Amino acid sequence: MEEALVLYPSPPIGHLVSMVELGKLILTRRPSLSIHILIAASPYVAGKADKYMATVSANFPSIDFHHLPTVTPVSTTVTHHEELTLEVLHLSKPHVHEELLNLSKRYKIHGLVMDFFCSSGLSVANELDIPGYFFLTSGACFLAFFLHLPTLHQKTSRSFKDMKDQYLDIPGLPPILATDLPNPFLDRDNQAYQHFLDFSTQFPQASGIMINTFELLESKVIKAISDGLCVPNNRTPPISCIGPLIVADDKRGGNGKISPEDNEAKAALSDGGSSHVALSKLLESWKHEK
């Protein structure tokens, strides 16, 4: 069977572009793979992605987009747009299951790589015995906070928005003022917070986590994560620093040409090539799968 990798970004186009760039990078190291990207219908206007995807498809035949059926959120009012996105992604789980099942009949799927918003897909991957990976479009600092969120949650019964002048101790990071956290994390009674808390407890179950960073940039926090300090009561999945991802030519998908000079330039930007070494090790492990 042909080999494939399935990518699952959240609807906003910024996350889609990052995931496509990840697919392009993987193809430079494993051109025999086919990349299949699952597209959940956006619950709001998240940027014009149709033209972008058409250009990518034309220039990169190994990248294929699969549009999941539209789902209808039951929420009528939401505090954060992230909450609406998360509801759509949760309702899309049966469609993700069906698409993965269909693809597995034609391809050997080495993994489902999910945006952290798409954490609900991990249970689907587990059901189908497909390794589940997460891809963080943000850097390692955010990952450290996200992995440590359940620990922070257990230490207090208060919302972060009410912890004025109080600093949070997160391994690998300088002290962070609690009220400076992103809005969806400030109110523990908000549905978005509950979703993210649930997702953060699922991350340790992943086969691995890819981060859009390179080790030299965030060495202290990456070491804290790798040493298991951010998840004191659970396992820490293997971490692969595969960034920084650079949009090829322009945001319309690039010209499809990947030269040795391009690869050398990207390697030079990526901590002397260490990020590419991390990705190469991950891809090499797939060759030895049974």
FIPA-610406 format. One record per residue (C-alpha): residue number from 1; residue in three letters; x, y, z. Coordinates in pm, 1 decimal. Each point is the difference from the previous one (the first is absolute). Layout:
N
   k   r     east    north       up
 NUM ALA        X        Y        Z
...
// end
This chain:
290
   k   r     east    north       up
   1 MET      0.0      0.0      0.0
   2 GLU    107.5    358.6    -57.9
   3 GLU    110.9    196.7    304.3
   4 ALA   -194.8    299.3    125.4
   5 LEU    -12.5    258.1    275.8
   6 VAL   -323.8    172.6     99.6
   7 LEU      7.3    359.0    126.5
   8 TYR   -290.9    158.6    184.5
   9 PRO     15.5    380.8     44.3
  10 SER   -260.7    219.2    165.2
  11 PRO   -207.8    218.6   -237.0
  12 PRO    179.0    340.3     29.4
  13 ILE    217.8     45.4   -307.7
  14 GLY    307.9     80.8    206.8
  15 HIS     -8.5   -351.0    146.6
  16 LEU    -69.0   -149.1   -343.1
  17 VAL    301.0    176.9   -154.6
  18 SER    228.1   -121.7    282.1
  19 MET   -122.8   -356.8    -44.0
  20 VAL     52.1     15.3   -376.7
  21 GLU    355.4    123.5     54.8
  22 LEU     55.3   -295.0    232.3
  23 GLY   -122.0   -230.7   -277.7
  24 LYS    238.4    161.4   -248.9
  25 LEU    291.4    -37.3    241.4
  26 ILE    -78.6   -368.5     55.4
  27 LEU    -10.6    -56.6   -376.0
  28 THR    353.8    138.4    -34.6
  29 ARG    111.9   -280.2    231.3
  30 ARG   -244.4   -272.3   -105.4
  31 PRO   -119.9     68.1   -358.1
  32 SER   -158.4   -346.3    -23.5
  33 LEU   -267.8    102.5    249.7
  34 SER   -335.2    141.0    -96.6
  35 ILE   -135.4    273.9    225.5
  36 HIS   -374.7      9.5     69.4
  37 ILE   -138.3    307.2    174.7
  38 LEU   -342.8    -12.8    165.6
  39 ILE   -192.9    326.1    -27.0
  40 ALA   -279.6     59.4    251.0
  41 ALA   -258.3    257.4   -103.6
  42 SER     64.9    330.9    173.1
  43 PRO   -279.8    127.5    229.3
  44 TYR     88.8    358.6    -93.6
  45 VAL    191.7    190.1   -268.3
  46 ALA    357.3   -108.7     73.3
  47 GLY    170.9    126.6   -313.3
  48 LYS    -33.4    -89.9   -364.7
  49 ALA    158.8   -342.8    -21.3
  50 ASP   -147.8   -142.8   -323.1
  51 LYS    241.1    178.3   -234.4
  52 TYR    292.8    -83.4    224.8
  53 MET    -87.0   -372.0      8.1
  54 ALA    -52.8     -7.1   -376.8
  55 THR    345.7    146.0    -55.5
  56 VAL    161.3   -245.9    241.4
  57 SER   -174.3   -293.5   -169.6
  58 ALA    117.0    117.2   -343.1
  59 ASN    361.0     45.5    109.2
  60 PHE     31.0   -296.9    236.3
  61 PRO   -178.5   -308.3   -141.6
  62 SER     96.2   -203.8    308.5
  63 ILE   -213.4    225.7    220.8
  64 ASP   -371.0    -76.5    -10.0
  65 PHE   -278.2    186.0    182.9
  66 HIS   -304.9   -183.0    137.4
  67 HIS   -295.5    220.3     91.0
  68 LEU   -202.4   -136.9    289.9
  69 PRO   -380.2     39.0     -3.7
  70 THR   -140.4    317.9    153.1
  71 VAL   -129.1    -32.7    356.5
  72 THR   -239.4    232.1    180.6
  73 PRO    104.1    126.7    345.8
  74 VAL   -271.3    -10.6    263.5
  75 SER    135.9    304.5    183.9
  76 THR   -185.1    322.4    -71.4
  77 THR    219.5    231.0    205.9
  78 VAL    368.9    -41.4     76.9
  79 THR    249.0    207.5    196.3
  80 HIS    301.9    -86.8   -214.5
  81 HIS     18.1    -95.9   -366.2
  82 GLU    234.0   -283.3    108.1
  83 GLU   -297.4   -158.3    174.9
  84 LEU   -196.7    -11.0   -324.8
  85 THR    295.7   -148.2   -186.7
  86 LEU     47.0   -267.3    264.6
  87 GLU   -367.0    -96.3    -17.7
  88 VAL     19.1    -39.1   -378.8
  89 LEU    313.9   -213.5     29.2
  90 HIS   -164.2   -217.3    265.4
  91 LEU   -310.0    -51.6   -217.5
  92 SER    229.7    -89.6   -290.4
  93 LYS    143.6   -306.0    180.1
  94 PRO   -222.0   -254.0   -182.6
  95 HIS    103.5    150.3   -334.5
  96 VAL    369.0    -16.4     96.5
  97 HIS    -51.6   -366.0     92.0
  98 GLU   -165.2    -75.5   -333.7
  99 GLU    268.1    182.7   -201.2
 100 LEU    285.3   -176.4    181.1
 101 LEU   -172.4   -334.2    -45.5
 102 ASN    -36.3     58.4   -374.4
 103 LEU    361.6    113.5    -35.3
 104 SER    128.8   -300.0    196.6
 105 LYS   -149.1   -231.2   -263.1
 106 ARG    230.8    151.3   -262.0
 107 TYR    301.9    117.9    197.3
 108 LYS    225.1    -97.7    286.0
 109 ILE    -60.8    300.4    227.1
 110 HIS    305.7     80.0    212.0
 111 GLY   -181.8    251.3    214.7
 112 LEU   -267.8    260.7     54.7
 113 VAL    164.1    337.6     71.3
 114 MET   -246.0    231.1    175.3
 115 ASP     -7.6    367.4     78.0
 116 PHE    -43.1     36.7    376.7
 117 PHE   -354.6    131.6    -62.3
 118 CYS    -74.4   -338.6   -160.4
 119 SER     82.6   -204.7    309.0
 120 SER   -335.7   -175.9    -23.4
 121 GLY    146.2   -191.3   -295.6
 122 LEU    244.2   -186.5    226.4
 123 SER   -267.2   -243.0    119.0
 124 VAL    -91.9    -69.7   -363.2
 125 ALA    363.0    -77.3    -85.3
 126 ASN     23.1   -231.2    300.7
 127 GLU   -315.2   -185.1   -105.2
 128 LEU    150.0    -65.4   -343.5
 129 ASP    345.2    -85.4    138.9
 130 ILE    159.9    296.9   -176.6
 131 PRO    277.7    187.5    185.1
 132 GLY   -124.2    343.4    105.7
 133 TYR    235.1    299.1     -1.6
 134 PHE    -54.9    364.1     90.1
 135 PHE    146.2    294.5   -188.2
 136 LEU     36.6    329.6    188.1
 137 THR     -0.8    298.4   -235.2
 138 SER    117.4    202.5    301.1
 139 GLY    335.5    -42.4    172.1
 140 ALA    121.0   -209.8    291.3
 141 CYS    -91.3    263.6    261.5
 142 PHE   -369.2    -40.8    -75.9
 143 LEU     35.9   -379.7      1.6
 144 ALA    158.1     12.0    346.3
 145 PHE   -294.4    202.4    132.0
 146 PHE   -252.9   -224.0   -174.7
 147 LEU    155.1   -321.6    136.4
 148 HIS     17.8    152.1    348.7
 149 LEU   -359.0    129.2     -4.2
 150 PRO   -150.7   -301.8    185.8
 151 THR    257.9     46.9    276.6
 152 LEU    -78.2    371.9     26.5
 153 HIS   -372.6    -80.7      0.5
 154 GLN     38.8   -239.7    294.5
 155 LYS    197.4    251.0    206.3
 156 THR   -284.1    253.2     24.5
 157 SER   -377.5     25.9    -14.4
 158 ARG     16.0    356.1   -133.2
 159 SER     -9.1    122.5   -357.9
 160 PHE    321.1    153.5   -129.4
 161 LYS   -188.8    324.4    -68.5
 162 ASP    -55.2     35.1    374.4
 163 MET    362.4    -65.5     93.5
 164 LYS    115.1    361.1    -33.5
 165 ASP    366.8     67.3     84.1
 166 GLN     60.2   -375.7     26.2
 167 TYR    269.0   -164.7   -211.4
 168 LEU    -13.6   -354.9   -136.2
 169 ASP    296.6   -235.4     30.7
 170 ILE     30.3   -202.1   -321.4
 171 PRO    311.6   -215.8    -55.4
 172 GLY    238.0    153.5   -251.9
 173 LEU   -173.5    337.8     -5.8
 174 PRO     49.5    323.9    191.4
 175 PRO   -280.5     87.6    244.4
 176 ILE   -319.1     89.5   -188.4
 177 LEU   -267.2    231.8    136.3
 178 ALA   -318.0   -207.7     19.2
 179 THR   -216.0    272.9   -154.4
 180 ASP    234.1     16.6   -303.2
 181 LEU   -106.1   -342.4   -127.1
 182 PRO   -198.8    -20.6   -327.9
 183 ASN   -368.9     89.4     43.5
 184 PRO   -144.7   -353.6    -43.5
 185 PHE    206.9   -117.5    299.2
 186 LEU    -93.9    276.7    243.8
 187 ASP   -342.5   -123.1    119.1
 188 ARG     -8.7   -360.4    121.2
 189 ASP   -381.8      3.0    -19.0
 190 ASN      8.9     78.7   -372.3
 191 GLN    -64.4   -286.2   -241.6
 192 ALA    308.1     83.3   -206.6
 193 TYR    218.6    -36.8    310.0
 194 GLN   -156.5   -338.1     75.4
 195 HIS     69.8   -116.5   -355.4
 196 PHE    364.4    104.3     14.7
 197 LEU     43.1   -157.3    343.6
 198 ASP   -137.6   -326.3   -135.4
 199 PHE    229.6     17.9   -302.7
 200 SER    304.7     66.5    215.9
 201 THR    -67.6   -324.0    188.6
 202 GLN     -7.5   -186.7   -332.7
 203 PHE    338.2    124.1   -125.6
 204 PRO    202.2   -250.3    208.7
 205 GLN   -180.3   -282.0   -184.4
 206 ALA    138.5    107.3   -339.7
 207 SER    269.5   -192.2   -186.8
 208 GLY    195.2    324.0    -32.3
 209 ILE    -18.8    378.7    -15.3
 210 MET    145.4    213.8   -279.3
 211 ILE     74.9    363.4     82.6
 212 ASN     46.5    288.5   -241.2
 213 THR    328.3    108.7    158.0
 214 PHE    366.7    -96.6     12.6
 215 GLU    197.8   -108.0    301.1
 216 LEU    250.3    285.8     13.9
 217 LEU   -283.3    254.3     17.4
 218 GLU   -177.0   -153.8    302.0
 219 SER    257.5   -239.4    143.9
 220 LYS    -90.5     54.5    366.8
 221 VAL   -372.0    -64.6    -36.1
 222 ILE     52.3   -289.0   -243.2
 223 LYS    225.3   -169.3    255.5
 224 ALA   -261.4     52.5    272.1
 225 ILE   -265.7   -161.9   -220.2
 226 SER    224.3   -288.6   -107.0
 227 ASP    100.2    -65.6    362.0
 228 GLY   -367.1    -45.6     90.1
 229 LEU    -15.6    301.3    232.6
 230 CYS   -314.6    144.0   -161.6
 231 VAL   -198.0   -322.1     48.0
 232 PRO    109.7   -119.5    345.1
 233 ASN   -268.4   -268.5     33.8
 234 ASN     -8.4   -142.0   -351.8
 235 ARG    222.8    -87.7   -294.7
 236 THR    141.0    259.8   -235.5
 237 PRO    -17.6   -105.7   -366.8
 238 PRO    314.3     25.2   -216.0
 239 ILE     55.3    360.5   -113.9
 240 SER    113.0     88.0   -355.4
 241 CYS    101.1    360.0    -71.2
 242 ILE    -62.1     36.1   -374.4
 243 GLY     -7.9    378.7    -47.1
 244 PRO     14.2    268.2    -93.9
 245 LEU   -235.3    -73.7   -285.4
 246 ILE     42.0    251.5   -281.6
 247 VAL   -281.0     64.0   -249.4
 248 ALA    135.3    -93.7   -343.4
 249 ASP     10.5    304.5   -231.8
 250 ASP   -334.8    143.2    109.9
 251 LYS   -319.8    -87.3    183.2
 252 ARG   -158.5   -130.7   -318.2
 253 GLY    182.3   -328.7     21.3
 254 GLY    339.9     51.3   -161.7
 255 ASN    114.3   -117.0   -340.8
 256 GLY     37.7   -364.9     92.1
 257 LYS    376.9     -2.5    -63.2
 258 ILE    226.2   -115.2    280.0
 259 SER    369.0     47.5    -75.9
 260 PRO    302.7   -116.8    201.8
 261 GLU     68.9    366.7     69.7
 262 ASP   -346.5     36.0    154.1
 263 ASN     64.1   -293.4    231.6
 264 GLU    340.9    136.2    100.4
 265 ALA   -148.3    341.9     75.1
 266 LYS   -276.2   -150.5    212.2
 267 ALA    251.0   -218.7    184.2
 268 ALA    217.0    304.4     71.6
 269 LEU   -299.8    179.1    148.8
 270 SER    -90.9   -305.1    204.5
 271 ASP    276.9     -9.9    258.2
 272 GLY    268.4   -126.8   -233.5
 273 GLY   -225.4   -273.5   -131.7
 274 SER    -86.2   -151.6    341.1
 275 SER   -371.7     46.0    -67.0
 276 HIS     32.5   -199.2   -321.0
 277 VAL    190.4   -268.4    190.5
 278 ALA   -292.0    -25.6    244.8
 279 LEU   -246.7    -37.1   -286.2
 280 SER    222.6   -250.8   -179.5
 281 LYS     15.8   -216.5    313.1
 282 LEU   -378.3      2.1     22.9
 283 LEU    -38.6    -96.1   -365.8
 284 GLU    265.8   -269.1     35.0
 285 SER   -195.3   -158.5    286.4
 286 TRP   -296.0    -49.2   -233.0
 287 LYS    211.1   -222.5   -225.2
 288 HIS     31.3   -251.1    281.6
 289 GLU   -369.8    -16.5     81.6
 290 LYS   -152.5   -344.9    -20.2
// end
